[in-house]
Amino acid sequence: MPGGRIELNADILNPITMQWVGKPHPLGATYDGSGTNFALFSSVAEGVELCLFGDSTPEGRHDETRIDVIEVDGHIWHVYLPEVRPGQHYGWRVHGPWDPAQGLWCNSSKLLIDPYAKAIDGLVDWSPACFGYDAADRDKPNLDDSAPHVPLAVVSDPFFDWGSDRAPRTAMHETIIYEAHVRGLTMRHPGVPEHLRGTYSGVAHPAVIDHLVRLGVTAQRQLCVFDIDPPEPVSIPLVDTIHDAETGRDEPRRHRVDEDSVGSEIDREVSGGLLQPGLGRGLG
């Protein structure tokens, strides 16, 4: 790992030329309108690299730029890149001890998804390179690069024009919360068009909103909308219980990313649709 340097790749169209100290909080990638702060917690890392990627496909992902993160406060590694904008794909590589018996699995050959990422692009293909250990000997690290086989985190834009929409701010003693899965709430509703069922747009459809308003609901809490990877080829079937068949598995891989099948950036527009009749909204 280069000491305090940026390891540039000639294939990058807009190479990173500036690297600032940044802040340890908030964790994840945070765009502030001028640049992006990156922060990652690790109490065992001996070195951390922030890896930036261009628009190449996983089959041709050879445009990686590695940035040596040298600032660390309270086990939080951080850097600010004034040239990074929303839409930038990235991941982390962590250098440190390899001692499986002690629960230490640091392996810089593996590209790690930011646990605080708010957007993800791609799917894991379960190549042997995705595993940190050697299949023949689990005490040995697998040194194959996993980057072509795993999703990438994406820097998101926190700014959104809410127009005239405002939070209803219903008093707690007057609040009635309707808790539901996106799929369960919309899949069999006769008033929701079939192509919108199982999506955020289905939740914000007038037929669903009218139903909630008639019930006296003041807030709608959505459950289990976090990003879920497809199962490993050798794992149990995706749908294996009645609960799973109706609402999907409650096994999120990334707790701050919306599942693609229900929506993505449209989520904020849908929130506005719920706010217009005075309904609050939450995620579970």
Buried (B, 14 or more C-beta within 10 A) or exposed (E): BEEEEBEBBEEBEEEBEEBEEBBBEEBBBBBEEEBBBBBBBBEBBEBBBBBBBBEBEBEEBEBBBBBBBBBBEEEBBBBBBBBBBBEBBBBBBBBBEBEEEEEEBBBBBBBBBBBBBBBBBBBBBBEEBBBBBBEEEEEEBBEBBBBBBBBBBBBBEEEEEEEEBEEBEBEEEEEEEBEBBBBBBBBEBEEBEEEBBBBBBBBBBEBBBEBBBEEEBBBBEBBBBBBBBEEEEEEEEEEEEEEBEEBBBEEBBBEBBBBEBBBBEBBBBBBBBBBBEBBBBEEE
